[in-house]
Amino acid sequence: MTENIDRILSVTYASELPGGFKMARDVENADLKRLLIGIYLVITDTRGYMLNNHPDFKGWDGMPVKELQLIDHEHVKAMAMWQRQTEDGLRRLPDNKLNPVEKALRAKSYFTTRAGKYFDRPAVATNGSMSYYRFYSFPAEQRPFSSDAALLEAYNASMFAKFREVNMGTLDAFMFDYESEFKQALLKQQGMSDALANSVLKLGDLYRTRTQALPEKSKRCTIFSPSQRTANWDAFTARQISNADGSETMQSYAKLYEDIAAQRVATMQALGRLTLERLFPDGSPDLTAEQRMRVTDKLLHETRPAMMMDTLISALDEVTGTGAASTKVKDAIANQPTVGGGYSAGQPVRDTDKTQILDMWNKIRAFIKREYSGYRVDIATLIPAEPTIVTTGEGQFTIGGQVNLSLEIAWKTLPAFRPR
């Protein structure tokens, strides 16, 4: 258990103690030691995080995790209270009783407590995914359930927690996550039998039916009170390990983001114009100079970055009266180089795909090293030399610091990928 405490807190406090954390060596204040154990218990309570991202972590008692965490409102409420109490205890510690390292550890601990101290119910209505299926792909001895029946019990028990913030918006979010998990092909990819996959899908259908039958289904999106907005913002920024002193608000961030948004609009307008000029240069038989000016004007009046290509296509149709010019744009988009896709079960990664991925990977690592060096934590050194490339799955994720890239479907790429 002592080894597990040091192992887990070494990750939590990596920026404060790059050489690793050891409670006996690094913390003298007895009260702070006790409160850091409280932080340790919060971290080990999040079993999905441990299993997905740090399989070397053990449970709070130092033993392997052997069961899944259920989405239970009483448990979430108890943990929120625990985090509030832990934070209150940390804030009561006199500064003159802590050395500089201990003060830094205390300051970092607030990110953990702030992230979960406000909520007394799980966000079931905003999340239709439990992600239990992911663990089925683990070797049998590493799965946090003893049998298929235990996995189904975990799904069943978690589907009947109390709901929170139910309205049209949260139920839309629920369905987005629901449809990403409760799919026959996805469950089978984890190694489930047809019978088990069908049982999970039946439970999922019951879960969806119950959720969609809630009386709040047609309720307009929640308008949060100022205190609720402040709590949500504090929890969100804490999870991002930002806003350490709480001085940044949603309002102050919104003002900063206005400048970013303006930059994005200008960038996308320039991209739209560049696309237009390259596909339809001076003298193009598909577009006259006057027509190109009219299309350019529409691009300059488009202030929605994500709609720039759509605006280009619709403007071409409008000014030419035919779909010939816009088809040329659509074909250019469709013909962009891709990586991955077209793999059959068990097929190894193609050399051409691996070469493309590693080329982009190395350029991104060089960009990060150039742009983000000089901080307390050398971010570039945390990026592995190569990613793990697999030919199954559709998502990209990390486990234990290793980046996993899935190539079952084709992804758009650029032949001359160059971070700015």
C-alpha positions in Angstrom: 0.0 0.0 0.0 2.9 2.4 0.8 4.5 1.6 -2.5 1.1 2.2 -4.3 0.7 5.6 -2.5 4.2 6.7 -3.7 3.6 5.3 -7.2 0.2 7.1 -7.7 1.2 10.4 -6.1 4.4 10.4 -8.2 2.2 10.9 -11.2 0.0 13.5 -9.5 2.9 15.6 -8.3 5.3 14.9 -11.2 5.7 18.6 -11.9 6.5 19.4 -8.3 8.8 16.3 -7.8 10.1 15.2 -11.2 12.3 12.6 -9.5 9.3 10.9 -8.0 7.3 11.2 -4.8 8.0 9.4 -1.6 5.8 10.2 1.4 8.4 9.4 4.0 11.1 11.4 2.2 9.2 14.4 0.9 6.5 15.2 3.5 7.4 16.1 7.1 4.1 17.7 8.3 2.0 15.0 9.8 -1.3 16.7 9.0 -0.3 17.1 5.4 0.6 13.4 5.2 -2.9 12.5 6.4 -4.6 14.9 3.9 -2.4 13.6 1.0 -3.7 10.1 1.8 -7.1 11.7 1.2 -6.0 12.8 -2.2 -4.7 9.3 -2.9 -8.1 7.8 -2.0 -9.9 10.2 -4.4 -7.6 9.1 -7.2 -7.9 5.4 -6.5 -11.7 5.7 -6.4 -11.6 6.5 -10.2 -11.1 3.0 -11.3 -11.8 3.5 -15.0 -9.0 6.1 -15.1 -6.6 3.7 -13.4 -7.4 0.8 -15.6 -7.3 2.8 -18.9 -4.4 5.1 -18.2 -2.3 3.5 -15.5 -2.7 -0.2 -15.3 0.2 -0.3 -12.9 -1.9 1.5 -10.3 -3.5 -0.7 -7.6 -6.6 -0.1 -5.5 -6.6 2.0 -2.4 -5.5 -1.0 -0.3 -2.6 -1.8 -2.6 -4.3 -4.8 -4.1 -5.2 -5.2 -7.8 -8.6 -3.7 -8.8 -11.0 -6.6 -9.1 -14.3 -4.9 -9.6 -15.8 -2.1 -11.6 -17.0 1.2 -10.1 -20.8 1.5 -10.3 -22.4 4.8 -11.2 -24.2 5.3 -7.9 -25.5 8.6 -6.6 -24.8 7.8 -2.9 -21.2 7.0 -3.7 -20.7 10.2 -5.8 -22.3 12.3 -3.0 -20.0 10.7 -0.4 -16.9 11.3 -2.5 -17.9 15.0 -3.1 -18.2 15.4 0.7 -14.8 13.7 1.1 -13.2 16.1 -1.4 -14.7 19.1 0.3 -13.5 18.0 3.7 -10.0 17.2 2.3 -9.7 20.6 0.7 -11.0 22.4 3.8 -8.3 20.6 5.8 -5.6 21.6 3.3 -6.6 25.2 3.5 -6.5 25.2 7.3 -2.8 24.2 7.3 -0.7 27.2 8.5 1.8 28.3 5.9 4.5 28.6 8.6 4.2 24.9 9.3 5.0 23.9 5.7 8.2 23.9 3.8 8.3 25.1 0.1 7.9 21.6 -1.3 4.9 20.9 1.0 3.3 24.2 -0.1 3.7 23.2 -3.7 2.1 19.8 -3.0 -0.8 21.4 -1.2 -1.4 23.8 -4.1 -1.4 21.0 -6.7 -3.9 19.0 -4.5 -6.5 21.6 -5.0 -6.9 20.6 -8.6 -8.0 17.2 -7.5 -10.5 18.4 -4.9 -12.0 21.1 -7.0 -12.7 18.7 -9.8 -15.2 16.7 -7.9 -16.3 18.5 -4.7 -19.5 20.1 -6.2 -21.5 17.2 -7.6 -23.7 14.8 -5.5 -25.1 12.8 -8.4 -23.4 11.2 -11.4 -24.1 12.9 -14.7 -26.1 9.9 -16.0 -28.4 12.0 -18.2 -25.5 13.6 -20.0 -23.6 10.4 -20.5 -25.0 7.3 -22.3 -21.7 5.5 -22.2 -20.2 3.5 -19.3 -17.2 2.2 -21.2 -17.3 -1.1 -19.3 -16.9 -2.9 -22.6 -13.3 -1.6 -22.9 -12.2 -3.9 -20.1 -13.4 -7.0 -21.8 -10.5 -6.7 -24.3 -8.0 -7.1 -21.4 -6.6 -10.5 -20.6 -9.0 -12.5 -18.4 -6.8 -12.2 -15.3 -6.7 -8.4 -15.7 -10.4 -7.8 -16.1 -12.1 -6.0 -13.2 -14.9 -8.5 -13.1 -14.9 -12.2 -12.4 -17.3 -13.4 -15.1 -19.6 -12.3 -17.9 -22.4 -12.3 -15.4 -20.5 -9.8 -13.2 -20.0 -7.5 -16.2 -23.7 -7.5 -16.9 -24.5 -6.8 -13.2 -22.2 -3.8 -13.4 -24.1 -2.5 -16.4 -27.4 -3.2 -14.8 -26.6 -1.6 -11.5 -25.2 1.6 -13.0 -28.1 2.1 -15.3 -30.5 2.8 -12.5 -28.7 5.6 -10.7 -30.5 8.9 -10.2 -30.4 11.3 -13.1 -29.0 14.8 -13.1 -29.7 17.9 -15.2 -32.2 16.1 -17.5 -33.4 18.2 -20.4 -33.3 18.3 -24.2 -29.7 19.2 -24.4 -28.4 16.5 -21.9 -30.5 13.8 -23.6 -29.0 14.7 -26.9 -25.6 14.3 -25.3 -26.7 11.0 -23.8 -27.7 9.6 -27.2 -24.4 10.7 -28.7 -22.5 8.7 -26.1 -25.0 5.8 -26.1 -24.7 5.3 -29.8 -20.9 5.2 -29.6 -21.0 2.3 -27.1 -24.0 0.1 -27.7 -23.0 -1.3 -31.1 -22.8 -5.0 -32.0 -19.6 -4.6 -34.0 -17.8 -2.7 -31.3 -18.7 -5.1 -28.6 -17.6 -8.1 -30.7 -14.3 -6.4 -31.3 -13.6 -6.6 -27.6 -13.9 -10.4 -27.8 -17.4 -10.8 -26.5 -19.5 -13.7 -27.6 -22.7 -13.1 -29.6 -24.7 -14.1 -26.5 -22.8 -11.6 -24.2 -22.9 -8.8 -26.8 -26.7 -9.3 -27.2 -27.2 -9.2 -23.5 -25.3 -5.9 -23.2 -27.3 -4.5 -26.1 -30.6 -5.6 -24.4 -29.6 -3.8 -21.2 -28.5 -0.8 -23.2 -31.9 -0.7 -25.0 -33.7 -0.8 -21.6 -31.4 2.0 -20.4 -32.2 4.1 -23.5 -35.9 3.5 -23.3 -36.1 4.4 -19.7 -34.0 7.6 -20.2 -36.1 8.7 -23.2 -39.3 8.1 -21.2 -38.3 10.7 -18.5 -40.9 13.4 -18.1 -38.2 16.0 -18.5 -37.4 14.8 -22.0 -38.8 17.9 -23.6 -37.6 20.4 -21.0 -35.6 23.2 -22.4 -31.9 23.3 -21.6 -31.1 24.2 -18.0 -30.2 27.9 -17.3 -27.7 27.6 -14.6 -27.6 30.1 -11.7 -24.4 32.2 -11.2 -23.3 29.9 -8.4 -23.9 26.8 -10.6 -21.9 28.3 -13.4 -19.1 29.2 -11.1 -19.0 25.6 -9.7 -19.0 24.1 -13.2 -16.3 26.4 -14.4 -14.1 25.7 -11.3 -14.5 21.9 -11.8 -13.8 22.2 -15.5 -10.6 24.3 -15.2 -9.4 22.1 -12.3 -9.6 19.0 -14.6 -7.6 21.0 -17.1 -5.0 21.7 -14.4 -5.5 25.4 -15.0 -6.8 28.5 -13.2 -4.9 27.6 -10.0 -5.9 30.7 -8.1 -9.4 30.9 -9.4 -9.0 34.4 -10.7 -10.1 33.4 -14.2 -13.9 33.4 -14.8 -16.1 32.3 -17.6 -16.5 35.9 -18.5 -12.8 36.8 -18.5 -12.0 33.7 -20.5 -14.8 34.6 -23.0 -13.0 37.9 -23.6 -9.7 36.2 -24.3 -11.4 33.7 -26.6 -12.9 36.5 -28.7 -9.4 37.2 -30.0 -8.8 33.5 -30.7 -12.1 33.3 -32.5 -11.2 36.3 -34.6 -7.9 34.7 -35.5 -9.6 31.4 -36.5 -12.1 33.3 -38.7 -9.3 35.1 -40.5 -7.4 31.8 -40.9 -10.3 30.0 -42.4 -11.2 32.9 -44.7 -7.7 32.8 -46.0 -7.9 29.1 -46.5 -11.2 29.4 -48.4 -9.7 32.1 -50.6 -6.5 30.0 -51.2 -8.6 27.0 -52.2 -10.6 29.1 -54.6 -7.4 30.6 -56.2 -5.7 27.3 -56.5 -8.6 25.4 -58.1 -9.7 28.4 -60.2 -6.7 30.5 -61.1 -6.8 33.4 -63.5 -8.0 32.3 -66.9 -9.9 29.3 -65.5 -12.6 28.1 -67.9 -14.7 27.1 -64.9 -14.9 30.6 -63.3 -14.7 34.1 -64.7 -12.8 36.8 -62.9 -16.1 38.5 -61.9 -17.6 35.3 -60.6 -14.4 34.7 -58.5 -14.7 38.1 -57.0 -18.3 37.4 -56.0 -17.3 34.1 -54.4 -14.4 35.8 -52.6 -16.8 38.4 -51.2 -19.0 35.7 -49.7 -16.0 34.0 -48.1 -15.0 37.3 -46.5 -18.5 37.7 -45.0 -18.6 34.2 -43.6 -17.8 34.4 -39.9 -18.3 30.7 -39.0 -14.9 29.0 -39.4 -16.4 25.5 -39.6 -18.7 26.5 -42.5 -16.1 28.1 -44.7 -15.9 25.1 -47.2 -19.7 24.8 -47.2 -19.9 28.5 -48.0 -17.4 28.1 -50.8 -19.4 25.3 -52.4 -22.7 27.0 -52.1 -21.3 30.3 -53.4 -19.9 28.6 -56.5 -23.3 27.0 -57.2 -25.0 30.4 -56.8 -22.7 32.5 -59.0 -22.3 29.9 -61.8 -25.8 28.5 -61.8 -24.4 24.9 -62.1 -22.7 22.4 -59.9 -19.6 21.9 -62.1 -17.3 24.2 -60.2 -18.4 23.0 -56.7 -18.0 19.4 -57.9 -14.3 20.3 -58.6 -14.0 21.4 -54.9 -15.7 18.3 -53.6 -13.5 16.1 -55.7 -10.4 17.8 -54.4 -11.6 17.3 -50.8 -12.4 13.7 -51.5 -9.1 13.0 -53.1 -7.0 14.3 -50.1 -4.4 11.6 -49.1 -5.6 9.3 -46.3 -3.9 6.9 -43.9 -5.4 3.6 -42.7 -8.6 1.9 -43.7 -9.2 -1.2 -45.6 -7.8 -3.6 -43.0 -9.1 -7.1 -42.5 -9.0 -8.9 -39.2 -5.5 -9.7 -38.0 -3.8 -7.8 -40.8 -0.6 -6.1 -39.7 0.0 -2.4 -40.2 1.0 -1.6 -43.8 4.5 -0.1 -44.2 3.1 2.9 -46.1 0.7 3.7 -43.3 3.4 3.3 -40.7 5.8 5.6 -42.6 3.1 8.3 -42.9 2.2 8.1 -39.2 5.8 8.3 -38.0 6.5 11.2 -40.3 3.7 13.2 -38.9 4.5 12.0 -35.4 8.1 13.2 -35.5 7.1 16.6 -36.9 4.5 17.0 -34.1 7.1 16.1 -31.5 9.6 18.6 -32.9 6.9 21.3 -32.9 6.0 20.6 -29.3 9.6 20.6 -28.2 10.2 23.9 -30.0 7.1 25.7 -28.8 6.6 24.3 -25.2 10.1 23.8 -23.8 11.4 25.7 -20.8 8.6 24.9 -18.4 9.0 23.0 -15.1 7.9 19.8 -16.8 9.6 19.0 -20.2 6.4 18.0 -22.1 8.4 16.8 -25.1 10.1 14.1 -23.0 6.7 12.7 -22.0 5.8 11.9 -25.6 6.9 8.4 -26.5 9.3 8.0 -29.4 6.6 6.2 -31.4 2.9 5.6 -31.0 1.3 2.2 -30.8 -0.4 1.7 -34.2 -3.3 -0.9 -34.4 -5.5 -1.9 -37.3 -8.7 -2.3 -35.2 -11.0 0.3 -33.6 -11.9 3.8 -34.7 -10.5 5.9 -31.8 -7.3 7.3 -30.6 -6.5 7.1 -26.8 -3.7 6.8 -24.3 -2.9 4.1 -21.7 -0.2 4.5 -19.2 1.4 7.4 -21.2 1.4 5.3 -24.5 -0.5 6.8 -27.4 -2.6 4.3 -29.3 -3.7 5.2 -32.9 -6.4 3.1 -34.6 -6.4 2.7 -38.4 -9.5 0.6 -39.0 -11.0 3.5 -40.9 -9.2 5.9 -43.2 -8.1 9.2 -41.8 -7.4 12.3 -43.8 -3.8 13.5 -43.8 -1.6 15.9 -45.6 1.4 14.9 -47.7 3.3 18.0 -46.6 2.2 18.1 -43.0 3.9 21.1 -41.4 2.9 22.4 -37.9 3.3 26.2 -38.0 
